[in-house]
Amino acid sequence: MHAWFRTLAVLITLGATACGVRAQDEPGEVPPAPEAYMGRTIARTMHYSGAPWLMRQSRQREEDTRLFLDTLEVKLGMTVCDMGCGNGFYTLPLAEMVGDDGVVYAVDIQQEMLDFLAARAEDAGEKNIRPVLGTAIDPMLPEHTIDLMIVVDVYHEMSHPEQMLAAIRRSLKPDGRLVLLEFRAEDENVPIKPLHKMSKDQVVKELSANGFELTDSFEGLPWQHMLTFGVTQDEEEPGNAGK
């Protein structure tokens, strides 16, 4: 890991208590992962050795990544999270979009992915990125801090969706947005393995059972659903959504 990025990671860990982030040596025990959730088989997490695929030249044509970023309506000074950031394909442009007064938390459960991100961030001179090594049940984010969280082709791989959604819910501001991209299971022409695709109905079913409500849906991307959720404003905490 490059020097300034390593120093930043250490400072974040040392200052975890002060800024509201739980210390990463206290993540809690990770329970056994279920094979399925609410009728959906959970896909395995993409290994860091597959990171070059995230940077493939065809990605703009296949996913219209620029349109996705434009549709997010990111503003200067926002606090954004790239959940399951990988090697930072979206993290770096988000860092530019929020500007020097904004922050981008880059969360991944594989340190190797964060190392790849570190190299790219240093080359680009981006210093407003906060790398976070999360766990399968906790992204290790400060509570009620995130204005916008993107989860790009990652949710279907979360091994413990109920616990992760609860942690994500805590990290968002009351008016924060959670934006999920998932390859459309309804479209057989989307050339992605079925295990790595989700229908809109399935996504909405799972998130609605865990304290989120659908606030917007954009179907203008070539292969993916773009679904925006807000935190359900009620007094009862979600839970026991079902397997």
C-alpha positions, 0 to 999 in steps of 0.5 A: 500500500502506498505511504500516504494511503497507509497512513490515512488508513492507520489514522482512521483506525486510531480515530475510530472511536472519536469519529463514531466508527467502530474499531476494526479489531472489534467487528463482532463474530461473523455467523455462518453464511446462509445459502439463500435469502428470501428465496434467492441463492446468494452468489459468492463474492468476486475474488480480488484476482478478478479485479481487472474485469472491473476495468475492462474497456467494454464497461462503458458500452455495456453499462453506460457508467457515465450515465449512471454517475450523471443520474446520481446527482452527486453534489459538492461536499457530500459524504458518499460511500462506494460499498464493495468498491473493488479497485475503485472504478467508481470511487475515483470519479465520485471523489472528483464529484464531491470535491475537496470538501466532500468525502468518499468512503471506499468499503471492501471486505478484501484488503487486496482490493483496497490496495489496488484502489490505493495505487489508483488513488495515489496516481490520480492525486485523490486525497478525500477517499477513506478506505475501510476494510469491512466484514461480511456483516458490517461495513464499519462506517460511522453512524448517520453520516452517509448522504449517498451510498452506491452498491454496484453489482455487489448486493447479490454477493453479500453473504449476510444480507440482513445484517449488512442492510441493518448496518447500512441503514444505521450509516445513512443520514435520515434523508440518505439515499441507497442506490443499488445496481443489479444486472436485470434477471428479467432480461435473458439478453443480459449476458451475465450468469443468472446467479449474478442477476436480480429482478427488480421485484426481488430487490424491492422485496428484500430491502422493503423487509429490512427498513428501506423503501423504493423512492426511484427507479431508473431503467435507462442503463443497458443491462442494469436496474438502478434502484434508489431507496430511502430509510423507512421513516417509522418507529419500528426496527426491521428484523426477522425478514425471513430466509 
